[in-house]
Amino acid sequence: MSVLRNPWGKPRFLAVMTGGYIIWSVLPVLIAIGFAFNDGRSRTTWQGFSTRWFTGETGSVLHDPALRDALGHTLLLAVICVAVATPLGVALALGLQRWRGRGSGTVNGLMLLPLVTPEIVMGVALLLLFLQVFGGIGLGTDAQAIGQITFTLSYVVVIVRGRLVSIGPEFEEAAADLGAPRRDQFFRVLLPLLAPAIVASAAVAFATSIDDFVVTQYLSSDASTTTVSMLLYSSARGAPTPALNAIATVNLMITLLTLAFAYLVYRRFAGRDEATAVATLEV
């Protein structure tokens, strides 16, 4: 009796489908990046290679006030978000990991709520909050920063708690057995072990802030609070020059470099599987 071959033994079609999906996803991005280096003003017809839209004297990212200000405001919000969300997220992760009392499960669930809440719902909710409850703050840079911190905080908590689980309580217990006070247990034992997760979570928060559009758009006030993502949305359907592609390329490169840095740091200290999970969390 002949043995039937297993058609799933070597699923060659899986490699074809995966390759086709990757090409379909990446090709439009590569085309957009390519036209950022177009010598002419067209975004559809190639007219030669040039970096004029990055550093040229007119209409470039470096010399156009609107583009330069949008990039500067985007980076400002990202720095504020990292500076506030990272220490808060570390503190919350430590507290939630060690909280075993009543209500801990509910609070843990609420902490993950921003990750599953549709961003449009988050944006509208924050808009109403700053208009009707915190009218003294109003819309603008402060509201945008608070809004971004609100949803990036969960990313920091998830990454740091994952590292806490992999570390376990043994190192702190060993330090306590050797007579180390609570302060030294934290600053000289636990914090160095958490350092890769802290760096990785800060990088993810930075990349998330740079890429955000919905919340930042709802909480903006005027042209001075325009970010790169907002500029791309408002200008893409008009007749912009390849400078729009150039600033999108700069934004994309900053995001990719930040995530690559997070991946390398976390992989160096925490292992490949955990690093991959951290790097893909933002994606």
N, C-alpha and C positions, 0 to 999 in steps of 0.2 A: 504494500500500500504506500503510495507516494505521500510525502508530507507536504501539505500546502504551505507555501511561503507566506510569511507574515508581511503584508503590504506596508506595515508601519515600522518594519525593521530599520529601514534607511529612508526616512522621510525627506527625500531630496527636495520635494516641493516646499518644505518648510523653510529651507535656506533661500529658495527663490522668492517666496512671499516676504520673508524678513528683509532680504536685500531690496526688493521692490518698495516696501514700505519706507525703509530708510532713505532711499533715493527720492521718493515722493515727498518726504518730510523735509529733507535737507536741501534739495535742489532749488526751491524758491528762495530760500535764505541765501544760498550761494550766489544766485543771480542778482539779488538785491545788493549783496556786498560787492559783487563785481562792478555794478554800475556806479558804486560810490567812487570808483577810480576812472570813470569815464571823462575824457578830455572835453567833451561838449556838454551842452545843457540838457540833452535828452536823457530820459530815464528808460528808454526803450530801444534806442539805436546806438550801437557802439561806435564811438568816434575817436578811439585811441586811448592809450593809458596815460593817466595823470593823477597827481595827488592834490590838485588845485582845490578840491572841495573840502580837504582837510586843513590845509595850511595856506591856501592862496590869499592874496591881499584883498579880494572882494568876494563876498558871498560864501566864505568858507566857515567851517566850524570854529576855527581859531579867531576869525575877524568879524563874523556876523554877531551883533549884540544879542539878538533873539536866541540864536542857537547856543551861544556861549553862556548866556544867563540861564537857559533851560538846563544845560548840563551842570552848571554850578549849583543850581537849586536842587537838582536831583541828588548830587553828591552830598550837599548839606543835610538834606533829610535823611540820607542813608547813614551818615556819621552820627547824627543825633539818635537815630533809631538804634544803632549798635551800642552807643554809649549808655543808653537807658535800658533797653530791652535785655542786654546780656547779663548785667549784674542782677536785675530783677528776676530774670528767668532762672539763673543759678540758685538764687535764694528760694524761689518757689519750688524748684525741682528737689532741693534738699528737704524742704518742709513736707512736700507731698510724699516723698519716698519714705519718710520716717513717721508719717502720721498714720496711726493705726486706730484712732478713736472713731466715735460715731460721726458720720457725715463725711468721712474721708473718701468713700467711693463716689459720692455725689460731687464733691469738689474736684476730684480727679476727672470726672466726666465733663464738668463745666470747663475745665482748663483746656480740653480738646475741642470744645465747641467752635472756636474760631477756625479750626482746620476744616470743618465740615459745613460751616455756614456759607451759603452762596455769597460771593463777594458783593454782588449788587445789594443784597439784603444788609450786609454789614455797612456798606457805604451810605445807604439811605438812613439806617438807624443812627449812625454817627452824625450825619447831617442834621437830623431832627434833634439829637442830643445837644449839639453845639448851638443850634438856633433857639431852642426852647428852654433848655435847662442851664447850660453854661454860656449864656449870651455874653457874659463878660469876656470870655475868650474869643468868641466869634470865629469866623472862617479865616483861613490863611495858613501861614507857616506853622504856628503853634498847633492848630487843629490838625493839620496834615501829619505833623510829627506824632502827636498823641494817637491819631488813628492808625498809623503804621505800627507804632509800638504795640497797640492793642492786639493786632493779629500776628505779629512776628514773635510775640512773647511765647506763644504756644510752641513754635519751632524750637526755641531755645530750651524750653522745659523738656520736650520730647528727646532731644539729643543728649542733654545732660543726664536725664533720668536713665536713658539707655546705658550710658557710661557707668552710672552708679550701680546699676544692676550687674554689669559685667565685672566691676571691681569687687562688689560684695563688702560686708562689714569687717572682714578679717584683718585688714591692715590697721584700721582704727582700733580694733580690739587688741591687737598686738602692741600698738603704741601705748594704749591704756595700761596693759599688763606690765609694760616697762616703766611705768610711772610718768608718762607724758601728760601734762595738763590738757584740758579740753582745747585751749587755744592752739597749742602745738599740734594736737591731733588734727585740727582742721588746716592750719596754715602750712605745716611742715610735712603732713602725710597725705591728707585727702585732696587738698587743693592742687598740689603737683600732679596727682593722678588724674584729676579732672581737667588739667590744662588743655590737652588735645580736644576734649569735647567743648570746652569754653571757646577755644579758637575756632573750631569748626562751626559752632552755633553762631558765633559772631559773623563769620563769613556768610553763612546761609541767610542770616538776618539782613546783612548788607545787600546781598544779591536780591532778596525778596523785596526790599525797599526800592531798589533801583528799578525793578521791573513792574512795580505796582502802578495800576492806572485807575481802577474804579474808585477806590477809597480816596486816593489823592485828588482825583478830578472832582468828586463831590465836595471835598473840604477846601478847595481852592477859592481864592477871593478875587484876584486880578491877574494881570499878565506877569507880575513879579513872582507869583507862586506857580508858574507853569513849569512842569517837568518835561523830560524828554518824551516819555510815553504820551503825555497830553499833547505835546507839539506834533508828534507823529500822527495822532488821531485827527487833529484839527487840520492838518496840512496835506495828508496823504492823498485825498481825493481831488485836490486842486491841481495846479500846474507847477509843482515845486521843482527846483533844480536837484541834481544829484547830491547836493549838500544834505538833504534830508536822509538819503541813503548813508551818507558819511557819518552823521551823528547817530543814526541807528546802529551802524557798525561799531562805533566807539562804545556805545552803550552795551552792545552784545559782547564785545571783547572784555569789558570790565566785569560783566557778569560771569563769563566763562572762566576768566582768570581767577576770580574770587572763589568760584566753586572748585576749580582745580587745586587751588591752594588749600581749601578745606579738606579735600580728598587726600592730598599728600600728607598733610599734618595728621589727620586722623588715622590714615593707614600706617604711618610711621610708628604710632604709639598704641593703636587700638586693634589693628588687624584689618585685612582686606575687606571682609564681608561687611563689617560695621561701617567702614569708610565708604563703600559703595552705597549703602543705605542712606548715609548722610548726604552724599553728593547728589543722589537722585531725589531727595526729599523736596528740594526746591523745584525740580523739574516736574 
